Amino acid sequence: MRSSYTAVLAVAVLSVLVAGSAASADELEDLLVQVGRDYAVGYSSPLIHGFGPSQNANLFHTAAIPRTRFTFGVGVKFMGTYLAAEDQSFRTVRSNIDLGDYDPSFAGQNGTVVMAGPTLFGDTETDGAVIGYANGIEVFRESTIPGLVDTRWVPMVTPEAYVGGLAGLKLIVRYMPSIGTDIGDVKYWGIGGQWNLNAVAPTLPVDVMIGYMTQKFEAGSIVEADATSLHLGVSKSLPALTFYGGFAKESSSMDVTYVYEGTGTDVSFAVDGRQETRFTLGLTLDILMKLNVEMGHGDLTTYSAGLLFGY
Amino acid sequence: MKTDSRRILSALTVLALLGLVAGCESDAVAPQDQLPPLMAQDAAYQTGLVAAAITQIGPRLMQSTNPAKQVVDITWAGEHSLTGTVHIDYRTGPDGAPAASSEATWARLYTDAGEPVVYTVPDLGGQTMFDLDIMANLDQGADQATILSGSGGTMASGDNVVTFALAGIVVGSGGYPLDGGMTITAGEHTAEVMFNGTNIVTMIVDSSATYFIDLDTGEVTTGVPV
């Protein structure tokens, strides 16, 4: 009874978070359409580089996978990449360019353009600016957009299920049902597999696992984020408690597409996430349900927690 | 009992490791580009603007509209591309008593903090902000002021700020500065201007490149303007 109540509560929290994500994606498009490509790349860079590490967090909570006993679980994972304080603002400089690309009245005039202001995770009360310099003199300044949400966290939440137990293999699935929004459907899925190496090295004092996971997030036609992780996990289980750690080679990318209102032109860019490796350390408490907390560190630091029901 | 101790010890070890990871800050990922350094040509261009502005502002030391006043405010509302206010404090000397502007032998021309004089750049249309602090000895008989060493100010435009030092510049109540020099520091570059009583003056940047300034427009050329 208590587990059922907790599960209902988790789903309720999840629904609020997913609805919030959809609304935020909608608001993000409302902001991005007001700026050109170069500004949008700087503005959204913390999301571009921070979302992948969140996606690739909490991919396992133990390296132990039974060889001949069915195992199954379902639950929810919460992740957040904690950004550096500097990432709440950005400054992109383009030198020796035609200022007319940013202000038609300066067509043919060479100079420098500075795009600066809050990132989408920056101050929501302050607008950014595009500033043009010719001969070191500021010749135009155009106000742009404020931050979307003032936080250092790049959050994510996802339902997850796993099934396995044959020859040390486990299948993991992450999936969110499609949610209709003004910018289109927001959807997310991921699939991965893990194999317990103790199947071929039964004398190892700890459980060892290798795994691979691929994930895709889409927010209408504006954002598409992919992430993959090839990971090695090690764990030691005690009654009701499992300690685990791991190392992962990972990649992520984000494609952003929108129509710039200023010129009516399509803007599209794809950027690879900076983080390529991570070390993971975690702890799983197994009493009635599995509750795990995890920290991962690579170029960015990610914190996550999971709540799983199963056996 | 032994198992419990091991479990507690293990948990503490993991928590300590988690603490270590928690202390790991994320690297910054948003671009934080710096403005490119000013080029020598940029320094020359900006020096031209400072020289043109000083040519307009300097003679006001000798142009008091009210000879009896000891402190005079001068406001521009677009004339000569200038907007803003400067104050001139007339005295009998640097440490002397306040004096009527028609009798003073020393004056200080300055802008209030945070209220620069704006010089709108001809042609480009950009704006530069001047903070000024200029001291001068006044020769009422010759109708001339000699700007003293230690005078100068800054010209800011966006994130670029140049500093200038004035010394020995002689100005009358009209016309162009008659004599003296001005040194400007713009980024890594230094420019020196020598006034000569005409609208065309010579500027040397980084002790090597020679330019000419038309004080009427601030325009900078590499050859003598015709």
HADDOCK unambig.tbl for C-alpha pairs under 7 A between the chains (distance, minus, plus):
assign (segid A and resid 42 and name CA) (segid B and resid 30 and name CA) 6.22 0.50 0.50
assign (segid A and resid 42 and name CA) (segid B and resid 31 and name CA) 6.15 0.50 0.50
assign (segid A and resid 45 and name CA) (segid B and resid 29 and name CA) 6.70 0.50 0.50
assign (segid A and resid 45 and name CA) (segid B and resid 30 and name CA) 5.34 0.50 0.50
assign (segid A and resid 46 and name CA) (segid B and resid 29 and name CA) 6.13 0.50 0.50
assign (segid A and resid 46 and name CA) (segid B and resid 30 and name CA) 5.85 0.50 0.50
assign (segid A and resid 49 and name CA) (segid B and resid 29 and name CA) 6.74 0.50 0.50
assign (segid A and resid 82 and name CA) (segid B and resid 26 and name CA) 6.72 0.50 0.50
assign (segid A and resid 83 and name CA) (segid B and resid 26 and name CA) 5.69 0.50 0.50
assign (segid A and resid 84 and name CA) (segid B and resid 25 and name CA) 6.63 0.50 0.50
assign (segid A and resid 84 and name CA) (segid B and resid 26 and name CA) 5.24 0.50 0.50
assign (segid A and resid 84 and name CA) (segid B and resid 27 and name CA) 6.05 0.50 0.50
assign (segid A and resid 84 and name CA) (segid B and resid 28 and name CA) 5.24 0.50 0.50
assign (segid A and resid 86 and name CA) (segid B and resid 28 and name CA) 6.12 0.50 0.50
assign (segid A and resid 87 and name CA) (segid B and resid 28 and name CA) 5.78 0.50 0.50
assign (segid A and resid 87 and name CA) (segid B and resid 29 and name CA) 6.36 0.50 0.50
assign (segid A and resid 87 and name CA) (segid B and resid 30 and name CA) 5.13 0.50 0.50
assign (segid A and resid 90 and name CA) (segid B and resid 30 and name CA) 5.54 0.50 0.50
assign (segid A and resid 90 and name CA) (segid B and resid 31 and name CA) 5.37 0.50 0.50
assign (segid A and resid 90 and name CA) (segid B and resid 32 and name CA) 5.44 0.50 0.50
assign (segid A and resid 91 and name CA) (segid B and resid 31 and name CA) 5.68 0.50 0.50
assign (segid A and resid 91 and name CA) (segid B and resid 32 and name CA) 4.68 0.50 0.50
assign (segid A and resid 91 and name CA) (segid B and resid 33 and name CA) 5.46 0.50 0.50
assign (segid A and resid 92 and name CA) (segid B and resid 31 and name CA) 5.92 0.50 0.50
assign (segid A and resid 92 and name CA) (segid B and resid 32 and name CA) 6.36 0.50 0.50
assign (segid A and resid 92 and name CA) (segid B and resid 33 and name CA) 5.29 0.50 0.50
assign (segid A and resid 93 and name CA) (segid B and resid 33 and name CA) 5.74 0.50 0.50
assign (segid A and resid 93 and name CA) (segid B and resid 34 and name CA) 6.91 0.50 0.50
assign (segid A and resid 93 and name CA) (segid B and resid 35 and name CA) 6.55 0.50 0.50
assign (segid A and resid 135 and name CA) (segid B and resid 42 and name CA) 4.61 0.50 0.50
assign (segid A and resid 135 and name CA) (segid B and resid 45 and name CA) 6.53 0.50 0.50
assign (segid A and resid 136 and name CA) (segid B and resid 38 and name CA) 6.56 0.50 0.50
assign (segid A and resid 136 and name CA) (segid B and resid 42 and name CA) 5.80 0.50 0.50
assign (segid A and resid 136 and name CA) (segid B and resid 160 and name CA) 6.59 0.50 0.50
assign (segid A and resid 137 and name CA) (segid B and resid 126 and name CA) 6.33 0.50 0.50
assign (segid A and resid 137 and name CA) (segid B and resid 157 and name CA) 5.41 0.50 0.50
assign (segid A and resid 138 and name CA) (segid B and resid 126 and name CA) 5.51 0.50 0.50
assign (segid A and resid 138 and name CA) (segid B and resid 127 and name CA) 6.61 0.50 0.50
assign (segid A and resid 138 and name CA) (segid B and resid 157 and name CA) 5.38 0.50 0.50
assign (segid A and resid 138 and name CA) (segid B and resid 158 and name CA) 5.39 0.50 0.50
assign (segid A and resid 139 and name CA) (segid B and resid 124 and name CA) 6.61 0.50 0.50
assign (segid A and resid 139 and name CA) (segid B and resid 125 and name CA) 6.24 0.50 0.50
assign (segid A and resid 139 and name CA) (segid B and resid 126 and name CA) 3.92 0.50 0.50
assign (segid A and resid 139 and name CA) (segid B and resid 127 and name CA) 6.87 0.50 0.50
assign (segid A and resid 140 and name CA) (segid B and resid 126 and name CA) 6.79 0.50 0.50
assign (segid A and resid 281 and name CA) (segid B and resid 18 and name CA) 6.56 0.50 0.50
assign (segid A and resid 295 and name CA) (segid B and resid 18 and name CA) 6.83 0.50 0.50
assign (segid A and resid 295 and name CA) (segid B and resid 21 and name CA) 6.69 0.50 0.50
assign (segid A and resid 297 and name CA) (segid B and resid 21 and name CA) 6.76 0.50 0.50
assign (segid A and resid 299 and name CA) (segid B and resid 26 and name CA) 5.96 0.50 0.50
assign (segid A and resid 299 and name CA) (segid B and resid 27 and name CA) 5.55 0.50 0.50
assign (segid A and resid 300 and name CA) (segid B and resid 26 and name CA) 3.99 0.50 0.50
assign (segid A and resid 300 and name CA) (segid B and resid 27 and name CA) 5.75 0.50 0.50
assign (segid A and resid 301 and name CA) (segid B and resid 24 and name CA) 6.75 0.50 0.50
assign (segid A and resid 301 and name CA) (segid B and resid 25 and name CA) 6.37 0.50 0.50
assign (segid A and resid 301 and name CA) (segid B and resid 26 and name CA) 5.11 0.50 0.50
